[in-house]
Amino acid sequence: KKHPRLQKKKVFIECKSLIDELLEVQHFRTIYNIFVAILIIFILRAVIVDFIDNGCFVLDLEIFTFSFGGLHMVPLPWLVMFLYTLLTPYKVLQIWADSIKTLQFPTLPTVIAAVVLLIGHTTVLGFFPVYTVISQPFGPASRFIIIFEQCRFLMKSHSFLRETVPPILRARSDHGKMQPPPFSTYLYFLFCPTFIYREHYP
């Protein structure tokens, strides 16, 4: 008897974003246009005041410099998290799928794979980005970039494993073909704007 959880599968549905749905409402579009107009007025006011007081436009980027401080160092922790998310879950899944083909009781390789992923995720996608944003002189926006990417990689790897492990287990019980999906589909998924892994998207 198949486990009912193995039959569950998340459904990928194309839908509009919340902002697109709100912009279809006439009243919201009016409010949106009012805020845009107010922003333009404030910008023009700042430019005019600068010309009157100083005779030229003073471009003060101090708040941006502070907010995005250390931006040049952000790619390094991002690259570490990206390479881990790209290589480790897929390779562990590949080794696990190969190891349970011939074993009658695949509990041991399953436990080992789960422990390896748990330790790796906790270290690379858990402690590492938090330690990086605390120990390095990043600005608030730069820290947000790292933390948001940390959450994105966690959700991406979870979705990939959640959607690929059950088919492998079903194939094992049905004596079917047991292998992970193509690596190219996983690489595409890491950049695709969705958190539900599929080999093909509508």
Secondary structure, 3 states (H helix, E strand, C coil): CCCHHHHCCCCCCCCCCHHHHHHCCHHHHHHHHHHHHHHHHHHHHHHHHHHHHHCCCCCCCHHHHHHCCCHHHCHHHHHHHHHHHHHHHHHHHHHHHHHCCCCCCCHHHHHHHHHHHHHHHHHHHHHHHHHHHHHCCCCHHHHHHHHHHHHHHHHHHHHHHHHHHHHHHHHHHCCCCCCCCCHHHHHHHHHCCCCCCCCCCC
